[in-house]
């Protein structure tokens, strides 16, 4: 009896140890149909830290959407801070950590093609987020109709020049986005469709390295010096470059109320510049649905699913959202209504009176 009892105790102890080992091994896993699976890792690579939307909107919206779709999933996030080589290293690190999907907003569309190649070699699907990577090898592309963005900017720009009474033949400037960003090329193409047939003369055009406002400001300053009052309007590809123009114009004592100036991204600073009368318009791109669609695609791909897309761009299955032109007249009914920015955020003390006048509340 003593021998039998001792054997029973040993057997029971072995079962408890085995159970404890299984519990420890599965502490970071999920269970599906009795099968233990590791939590999915999804990589999110964003391009720069000078564009406010990435940290303020894209990242949190994407992370929240992934968590809602798959609470066990983990998002690995990195920002390239305006460096193609840094983004390459970040992608390699994520691939080494075993991400199942890469969501890539490329700083440099050409350089990022090597990231897609490396991911494909590891059988990791890639979603081009907001910007298309050269080569058309990615699995999906989610963005806005970026040529349409330029057309909206160009249409508003020409309309404002006419509203200001600027005659045909008058001079304008064009400040495009970064030469490494395919979207910037599309914005400019769309804008040129409208501007080139408007009768206004392009005095000079500039591609802004890295989208840096300081670069736009420096170039605008040189053009104000060169052309002076001949400049009647400036096409600026986004709110950051428009901010550079505003700084240059104020330093040169240029009356911004008589200068048509575009923008894009509906940034807080851009909206406040519109209310102040320094900038005429911006483009609102509803980032939340863009980020949520990217998250949905990423989770589906991680599960081995490949949803169909309504169109293709450069051979890549694509989802393109619709941009909206925003002026002082519709800030309330667009960005505020959608909760992209609240009236409280926009209408600080310096802009309170302008908000009241524009019906932003």
C-alpha positions in Angstrom: 0.0 0.0 0.0 2.8 2.4 0.8 4.4 1.7 -2.6 1.1 2.2 -4.4 0.5 5.5 -2.5 3.9 6.8 -3.4 3.4 6.0 -7.1 0.0 7.8 -7.1 1.6 10.9 -5.5 4.4 10.9 -8.2 1.8 10.5 -11.0 -0.3 13.3 -9.6 2.7 15.6 -9.3 3.7 14.9 -12.8 0.3 15.8 -14.1 0.3 19.1 -12.2 3.7 20.0 -13.5 2.7 19.2 -17.1 -0.4 21.4 -16.7 1.7 24.2 -15.3 4.1 24.0 -18.3 1.2 24.2 -20.8 -0.2 27.2 -19.0 3.2 29.0 -19.0 3.7 28.2 -22.7 0.3 29.6 -23.7 0.4 32.8 -21.7 0.9 34.9 -24.8 -1.3 32.9 -27.1 -4.9 32.5 -28.1 -6.9 29.3 -28.6 -9.0 28.6 -31.7 -10.9 25.3 -31.9 -8.6 23.7 -29.4 -5.5 24.8 -31.3 -3.0 27.1 -29.6 -2.0 30.0 -31.8 0.4 32.9 -31.3 -0.9 36.5 -31.3 -0.6 38.2 -34.7 1.9 41.0 -35.1 1.1 43.8 -37.7 3.7 46.4 -38.7 2.8 50.0 -39.2 5.5 52.2 -40.9 4.8 55.9 -41.3 7.0 58.3 -43.2 7.7 61.5 -41.3 7.2 63.5 -38.1 6.7 66.9 -39.7 3.2 66.0 -40.9 0.9 66.4 -37.9 -1.8 63.9 -39.0 0.4 60.8 -38.6 0.9 60.9 -34.8 -2.4 62.6 -34.2 -4.7 60.6 -36.4 -3.3 57.7 -38.5 -1.5 55.9 -35.8 -4.2 56.0 -33.1 -7.1 55.3 -35.5 -5.2 52.3 -37.0 -4.3 50.8 -33.6 -7.8 51.2 -32.3 -9.3 49.6 -35.4 -6.9 46.6 -35.2 -7.7 46.1 -31.5 -11.4 46.2 -32.2 -11.1 43.6 -34.9 -8.6 41.3 -33.2 -8.0 42.1 -29.5 -5.1 39.6 -29.4 -3.2 41.3 -32.3 -0.2 43.6 -31.6 0.7 46.6 -33.7 4.4 47.3 -34.1 4.8 51.0 -35.0 7.7 53.0 -36.3 8.1 56.5 -37.9 10.9 57.0 -40.4 11.3 60.7 -39.5 11.9 61.6 -43.1 14.6 59.0 -43.9 14.3 56.3 -46.5 17.2 54.3 -45.1 15.7 54.5 -41.6 12.4 53.2 -42.9 14.3 50.3 -44.5 15.9 49.4 -41.2 12.6 49.7 -39.4 11.0 47.3 -41.9 13.8 44.8 -41.6 13.4 44.9 -37.8 9.7 44.3 -38.0 10.2 41.4 -40.5 12.8 39.9 -38.1 10.2 40.2 -35.3 7.8 38.1 -37.2 5.1 40.5 -38.4 2.4 38.8 -40.5 1.5 42.0 -42.5 3.3 45.3 -43.2 1.3 48.5 -43.6 3.7 50.9 -45.3 3.4 54.6 -45.8 6.6 55.1 -47.8 8.8 58.1 -47.3 10.4 57.4 -50.7 8.2 55.5 -53.1 11.1 54.3 -55.2 13.4 53.3 -52.3 10.5 51.5 -50.5 10.3 49.0 -53.4 13.1 47.1 -51.7 11.0 46.8 -48.5 8.2 45.2 -50.5 10.7 42.8 -52.1 12.1 41.7 -48.8 8.6 41.3 -47.3 7.5 39.2 -50.3 10.6 37.0 -49.9 9.3 36.2 -46.4 5.8 35.8 -47.6 4.6 38.8 -45.7 1.9 40.8 -47.6 2.3 44.6 -47.9 -0.4 47.3 -47.9 0.6 50.6 -49.4 -0.9 53.1 -47.0 -1.7 56.6 -48.4 1.3 56.5 -50.8 1.8 54.1 -53.6 5.2 52.2 -53.6 6.9 52.1 -57.1 6.7 48.8 -58.9 3.2 47.7 -58.2 4.2 44.6 -56.2 2.2 45.3 -53.0 -0.9 43.4 -52.2 -3.2 46.4 -51.6 -3.2 50.2 -51.9 -5.5 52.3 -49.6 -5.5 56.1 -50.1 -7.5 58.9 -51.6 -8.0 59.8 -55.3 -4.8 62.0 -55.2 -5.1 63.4 -58.7 -8.6 64.5 -57.7 -7.0 66.2 -54.6 -5.0 68.3 -57.0 -8.0 69.0 -59.2 -9.9 70.3 -56.2 -7.0 72.5 -55.1 -6.6 73.8 -58.6 -10.3 74.5 -59.0 -10.6 76.4 -55.7 -7.3 78.2 -56.5 -8.5 79.5 -59.8 -11.9 80.3 -58.4 -10.4 82.4 -55.6 -8.1 84.3 -58.1 -11.1 85.2 -60.1 -13.1 86.2 -56.9 -10.2 88.5 -56.0 -10.4 90.1 -59.5 -7.0 88.9 -60.6 -7.0 89.2 -64.4 -5.9 86.4 -66.8 -2.2 86.5 -67.6 -1.3 87.4 -64.0 1.5 85.5 -62.3 1.3 82.7 -59.8 3.7 80.2 -58.0 3.4 76.5 -57.5 4.9 74.8 -54.4 4.6 71.1 -54.9 5.2 68.4 -52.4 8.3 66.1 -51.9 9.9 64.8 -55.1 10.2 61.4 -53.5 6.4 61.1 -52.8 4.3 59.7 -55.6 1.2 61.4 -54.1 2.9 64.8 -54.6 3.3 64.0 -58.3 -0.4 63.2 -58.5 -1.4 66.3 -56.6 0.6 68.4 -59.0 -0.8 66.6 -62.1 -4.4 67.2 -60.9 -3.6 70.9 -60.1 -2.0 71.4 -63.5 -5.1 70.1 -65.3 -7.0 73.1 -64.0 -4.3 75.8 -63.7 -2.7 75.2 -67.1 -5.9 76.1 -68.9 -6.9 79.0 -66.6 -5.0 81.7 -68.3 -2.8 82.4 -65.3 1.0 82.3 -65.8 3.2 80.1 -63.7 6.2 82.2 -62.8 8.1 79.4 -61.1 7.4 75.9 -59.6 9.2 74.2 -56.8 9.3 70.6 -55.4 9.6 70.8 -51.6 12.3 68.3 -50.3 10.8 66.2 -47.5 7.6 68.4 -47.4 9.5 70.6 -45.0 7.8 73.9 -44.3 11.2 75.5 -43.8 12.2 74.6 -47.4 8.9 76.1 -48.7 9.5 79.2 -46.7 13.0 79.7 -48.0 12.0 79.3 -51.6 8.9 81.5 -51.2 11.1 84.2 -49.7 13.4 84.1 -52.7 10.4 84.3 -55.1 8.9 87.3 -53.2 12.2 89.0 -53.6 12.4 88.1 -57.3 8.8 88.8 -58.4 7.4 91.0 -55.7 3.8 92.2 -56.5 3.6 90.2 -59.7 2.7 87.2 -57.5 -1.1 87.0 -57.2 -1.5 83.5 -55.9 0.4 80.5 -54.6 -0.6 76.9 -55.0 0.8 75.1 -51.9 0.5 71.3 -51.9 -0.3 71.0 -48.2 -0.9 73.0 -45.1 2.7 72.7 -44.0 4.1 74.2 -47.2 1.3 76.8 -47.0 2.6 77.7 -43.5 6.0 78.2 -44.9 4.5 80.6 -47.5 2.6 82.5 -44.8 5.8 83.0 -42.7 7.7 84.2 -45.8 4.8 86.6 -46.8 4.6 88.1 -43.3 8.3 88.7 -43.2 8.1 90.4 -46.6 4.9 92.3 -45.5 2.8 90.8 -48.2 -1.0 91.3 -47.8 -2.2 87.7 -47.6 -5.8 88.7 -47.9 -5.1 89.6 -51.5 -3.1 86.4 -52.2 -4.9 83.2 -53.1 -3.2 80.3 -51.1 -4.1 76.7 -51.1 -3.3 73.8 -48.7 -4.2 70.2 -47.8 -4.7 67.9 -44.8 -7.1 70.1 -42.9 -4.5 70.4 -40.2 -5.3 72.5 -37.1 -2.8 75.2 -38.1 -4.2 75.1 -41.7 -7.8 75.6 -40.5 -6.7 78.4 -38.2 -4.9 80.1 -41.1 -8.1 79.9 -43.1 -10.1 81.5 -40.3 -7.5 84.2 -40.0 -7.7 84.9 -43.8 -4.1 84.0 -44.5 -5.0 80.8 -46.4 -8.0 80.3 -48.6 -8.6 76.5 -48.6 -7.4 73.1 -47.6 -8.3 69.5 -48.5 -10.0 67.3 -45.9 -9.2 63.7 -46.2 -11.2 61.6 -43.7 -8.2 59.8 -42.2 -10.3 57.6 -39.8 -12.0 55.6 -42.6 -8.6 55.3 -44.4 -6.9 54.0 -41.3 -9.8 51.7 -40.4 -9.8 50.2 -43.9 -6.1 49.6 -43.7 -6.6 47.9 -40.4 -9.4 45.7 -41.8 -7.2 44.6 -44.7 -4.3 43.9 -42.4 -6.3 41.7 -40.1 -7.8 39.9 -43.1 -4.4 39.3 -44.7 -3.1 38.0 -41.3 -5.9 35.4 -41.4 -5.0 34.4 -44.9 -8.0 36.2 -46.5 -7.8 38.4 -49.6 -10.8 40.7 -49.9 -11.6 42.0 -53.4 -10.9 45.7 -54.2 -13.1 47.9 -56.4 -10.3 49.2 -58.6 -6.6 49.0 -59.3 -3.8 51.6 -59.4 -0.6 50.6 -61.2 -1.8 47.0 -61.1 -2.4 47.1 -57.3 -5.9 46.3 -55.9 -7.0 49.6 -54.5 -9.5 51.4 -52.3 -9.7 55.1 -53.0 -11.6 57.5 -50.7 -13.1 60.8 -51.8 -11.4 64.1 -50.7 -13.3 67.3 -49.8 -12.3 70.9 -50.4 -12.7 73.0 -47.3 -12.9 76.7 -47.0 -14.1 79.0 -44.2 -17.7 78.3 -45.3 -17.7 74.6 -44.5 -15.2 73.9 -41.7 -18.2 73.4 -39.3 -20.0 70.9 -41.6 -16.9 68.8 -42.5 -14.0 68.5 -40.1 -15.9 69.6 -37.0 -19.0 67.5 -37.7 -16.8 64.4 -38.3 -14.9 65.1 -35.1 -11.6 65.3 -37.0 -10.9 68.5 -35.1 -13.2 70.0 -32.4 -14.4 73.6 -32.3 -12.6 73.9 -29.0 -9.3 72.8 -30.6 -9.7 75.2 -33.5 -11.2 78.2 -31.7 -8.6 79.2 -29.3 -8.6 82.8 -28.0 -6.8 84.1 -31.0 -9.4 82.7 -33.4 -12.6 82.9 -31.3 -14.0 85.9 -33.2 -13.2 84.4 -36.5 -14.9 81.1 -35.5 -18.0 83.0 -34.4 -18.1 84.8 -37.8 -17.7 81.5 -39.7 -20.2 79.7 -37.6 -17.7 77.3 -36.2 -19.0 76.2 -32.7 
